[in-house]
């Protein structure tokens, strides 16, 4: 079995203005059997990895060095809930663009329905006042990856706005075309509910009618996955069609996480144009553990610390030590597990980015809920996170990172 050093020097391609030596590994993968297994069978597990080392210059600004394994933006995988991160950021950007007095992310958002495929949202019992808002939906998205919360932001923004903004920011391989866990046709996904924002006295701040797009958003190449799939409890022999589902390549997930952590490492046109207050709100929500949230509240043991934190801790349901914070977005569906993360260890002054996707579906049947998330998926992320963390512990830095800007009270 070849060592991980071999894989890094052979398969991981360095993309940096300044060439660097291979990452210094002293050992192979003997202590990481699932990681070893996945890396040895990259096509079977559809694995992609993107790892970014962070060094600081004399001004404290980050400098990135990227390494990747089997990274391929044209190789389709189902992105699942990872698409919720850019949509949450775009909801804040859209909100600020409205320039309406007293309209904020905390404003009450009332979503109506005028079609059989639409569902109204006039209350949210998980919020402190039982009323929905963009802020509350974003918290639900980023803490436990709530599907309905994403769908509501999708209905606010509409597909034309979402896809144009992604393109404008250089995220040119991404396509958003659907709500999540909401089985309606591609045509019905092109209709967006009427809605209004109101203040606490019920005064209308902004009102939007039902909207519709004529544009046909679909994934290039009409991708299909698997050997069989379940439809309405019936087995269909043949691959599942993902043409009218979402696409969000790993490099672009990685880039979105980088944009929200270090916005000034990107050109103005590539950034999410949100206030510093809203950026801090996103960062805090991304890193909040379920037990640290009062509204919404997520009871243990169902919502354990690593419920949506896969790297290093994903295979363990015990509490994550306080020295660590993970600013991330995960996704899991149809056998795919994905995580895009900014990983921080305050005690040892460690920071790095890592994103990965793995496919854990041995029988190649989709929608049968027979996936190897516990046997392959989560151990893969836990071992990869631990391996990279150990590398970072050994890595010598000329200038230590100041992590105070990503420390929050929870």
N, C-alpha and C positions, 0 to 999 in steps of 0.2 A: 504494500500500500504506500503510495507516494505521500510525502509530508505536505503540510499546508504551505511550507516555504516553497516547495515546488510549484504549488498552484498559484501562489502569489507571483513568483518570478516568471511563470509561464503564461498564466491566464489573466491575472489581474494586470490591467494596463494602466500605467501611470499617466495621468493627464494633468500636467502642471507646467507652468512657464519655466520653472527651475527643476531639472532632473534631480531625483533623489534615489538613494540606494533602496533595495528591497527592505520591507519592514523586518526588524531584527527578531526572528523567532529562534528560540533555543531548543524547543521541542516540537515534535509533530503533533498529530491529532489523537494520540493514543487515549488521552483522557476525555476526548470529545467524540464518542462513537457515532452519535446521530449526525453531527456536523460532518464527520468523515464520510459517512454513508451518503449523505446528500451531495456533497462535493464530488464524490466519485461517480455519481449518476445524475449529472446536471440536466440531461434531457428528460429523464423520467420524472424528476421532481420540479422541472421548469424553474429552477432556482436562478435568481438574479440577486447580486449584492452590490451595493455602493457604499463605500466607507471613506469618510473625509477626516483627515487629520487637521487640527487647528493649531497654528502657531500665532503668536502675537508679535507685532513690531514694537518699536520703542514708544509709539503713541497708544498702544493697547489695541490697535485695530487687528482684526483676524486675517490670517493668510491661510488659504485652503490648499491642501494637496489631496487629490482624489485617487482612489483605487477602486477598480470594479471587476466583478466576476460575472461573465455571461450576460453582461448588460446589453439589452437590445430593445430600443424603443418601438421597433416594428413587430416584435414578438409579443402577441397579445396575451394578456392574462386579465382575469376579471378583477377590477380594483376594489370592489365591495365598498366598504364604508370610508375608505381613504378619500373619496371624492368629497366627503363632507367638509374637510378642512378648507379647501379653496372656496367652496360655496359659503361657508361661515365668514371667511374674510371678505368675500365680495359683498355679503349682506351689509357688513359695516361700511364698506366703501360706498355702496349704493346709498345707504342711509345718510352719509355725510354729503353726498352729491345733491340730495334733495333740497338742502339749505332751507328747511322749513322751521320756523321758530318753534322751540319747545319739543321738536321731534328728536328723540334720542333712542338709544338701544333699549332703554327701559320703558319706553312708551307702550301702552297697551295695543296689541295687535289682534284684531278680530278678523278671522278669515271665514268667508261665507261659501256657499256652494250653489251652483245653478245648473249642474249636469249630474246625471246619475253616477258618474265616475268620480265625482268630487265629494269630499267630506268636510263639513265645517269645523272650525276650531275656535270656540268662543270662550272656553275656560281651559285652565291648566291647573289641575289640583296639586301638582307637584311644586308649584310656586308659592311663595309666602302669602300672596293675596289671591291666589287661585286664578290669576289672570295671565294670559300668554304675552310674551314680548320677545323681540329678537335676542336680547341679552340672555333670557332664560333658555331659549332654544339653543343658543350657542353653548351654554354651559352643559346642557344635556348631551349635545353632540360630542363635546370634547372630553367629558368625564367618562361616559359609558357608551358613547356611540349610538345615541337614540335615533332610530329611523324616522319616526314621525316628525321629529324636530327638523331633520334635514329636509323632509318633504315640504314643510311649511316655508322654509327659506327658499326652496326651489319655486314655490308658488308665488312668493313675493317678487323674485327676480325675473323669472322667465328664462327660457333657453337662449334667446337671442343675446340678452345681456350677459349671461354667464359665459357663453362660448366666445363672444367677441372680446370680453375682458381677458379671458385666458389667452387668446391669440395675441392680443396687444401686449401682454406681459411676457411674451416669448415662450409660452407653454403651448407650442404649436401642434403637438401630437396628442393633446387631450381632447376628448369629446364627451360632453354631458348631454344625455338625451332621455333620462328616465328618473322617476321617483324610485324609492327603494322599498322592498317588501310590500309592494302595492301593485298587484297584477292587473294592469290595464294595458290596452293596446298602445302601439307607438303613436297613433293619431291622438288618442286621449291624453297622452303625455305631453302633447303640444298645446293643450289648453291649461290656463292658469286661473285659479279661483279669484273672484272679486274679493276685495279686502279693504279694511280701513284701519288707520291708527287713530286712537283717541286719547285724550288726557284723562286724569282721574275724575274729572267732572263730567266726562262723557262727550266733551266737545271734540269734533272731528279735526284732526291735524292734517291728515292726508287720506284721500280715498282713491282707490283704483278699481276700475271695472274689470270684468273678465277679459282676459287677453288670450291671444292665439298667435302662433307662428306658423307660417306656411313653409318654412325651411325644414328640410328633411335631414335632421342630424343623425348620422349613423357612423359606425366604425369602418374605416377603410379596409378593404380586403374581405369583408363579410366573414369574420372569424368564426370557426366552429371548434368545439372542444368535447372530448370524450368519445366513448364508443356507444353509449346509451344514455338515456335520461328519462326522468319520471315527469309525466304531464297528467294532472288530475288523477293521481293514483294509478296511472297506467304506464307500463314500461314501453318506451319508444326505442327501438333499435336504430342507432345512428347518433351522430354527434349533436350537441345542443348549439343552436345558432345564437351568437352574441352580437349580431349586426346592430340591433337597436338597444344595446345596453351601453354602459359607460366605458370609456377608456381613459386611463390615467397612468401613463408609464412611470416606472420607478424613478427615473432620473428627474421627472417633473414633480413627483411627490417630494423627493429629496430637495429639489430646488425651492418648493413652496415652504418647507420647514426652514430652510436657510434664509429665505426672504423675511420671515417673521422674526427670526432670532437676530439676524444681522442685516437689516434692510439697506444700510448704506454700503454694503458690499455689492449692491446691484445698482444699475442705472435707474433713474427716476421712473422711466417708462416700465421697467420690469417689476417695480415694487407694488405692494398693495397700499393704496393711498388712504391710510387711516390715521387718526390722531394717535399721539403717543399714549394717551389714556386708554384708548381702545386696544392698542397693541399690547399693553401691559395686562389688560383684561383677558385677552386671548392667551397670553403666556401663562398667566395664573390658572386659567381654566384648563389648558393643555396639560399642566403638571399636577393638577389637583387629583388626589386619590379619592375613591368613592367614599371612604369613611370620613373624609375631611369636609364633605359637603352636607350642609343642612337643608338647603332648598336649591335643587332637589335633594332628597334624602335617599341613600342607597344602603339598605341593611346588609350586614354581614350575616352569615358567611357567603351568601349568594354573590355579593359584590366585594370580592377580596381585592387587595392592593394591586395585584398584577392582572386584574380582570382585563385591562386594556393596555398593559405594559409588558410586551413580549420579551424584549431584549434583556438578557441576564436573569430576569426573575419570572419569566413566563411559565415555567414548569413548577412553580412553587406558590402555594396559597398563603404562606405566612407573610407577616408585615415586612415591607421594604424598609431597610435601615434609613434613618433620617439624613445621613450624609449624602444620599443619592436623590436626584430628581431627574425625571424623564419627561421631556416636552415632545409629545409625539401624537401621531394618529395611526390607529390600526384599522384593519379590515379583515373579515373572515367570511367566506361564502364559496359555495360550489367546490370546496376542497382547497381553495387558495387561502393562505394566511399572509398578510402584508403588514409591515410596520415601518414607518418613517420617523426617525427619532433624533433628537439632540440630547445626548446623554451627559449628565453632569455628576461629578463627585466633588462636593465642596471641601471635604476633609483633605483630599489629596490633590486638589486643584486640577482636576481632569475634566476635559470637555472634548467631545467628538460627535460627528454626525454618522449615523449608519441607517441604511434602509435596505430592506430585503423582502423578497417574495419567495414562497415555497408552495408547491402543490402536493397535497397529501390525499390522494384519491386512488388507492390501489386498484379498485375494480373498474375505474374509468366510467362509472355511472354517476351522473349528476342528479341532484335533487333527491337522492335516496337517504340522505343523512348518515351515510356510512363512510365517514372521512376519518383519516388518521391524524386528527388535530392533536390529540393527547399523546399518541405514540411517536409521531414524527414531527409535526408542525411546531408545537410549543418547545419540545426539547431542542429542536434545531435552533430556534431563536435564543433560547437560554444559553446554549453552548456557544453560539456565535458571539453573543453579547459578552459572555464571560471571557472568551478568547481575546476579543478586541480590547476589553477592559484590562486584561493582564498585559497586553502589549503597551497600552497607554501608561500603565504603572511603571513600566521599564523605560519608556521613552524619555530622553533628556530634552528639556526645553531651555533655550537661552533666556527667555522672558516668561515669567509665570503669568497665568491668566488671572484677571480680576473678574470674579464671578458674582460680584455684588449686584449687578444689574439684573440677574436672573434669580434673585432670592426674594421670596414672598412669604408673607404670613398667611397661614391657611386656617 
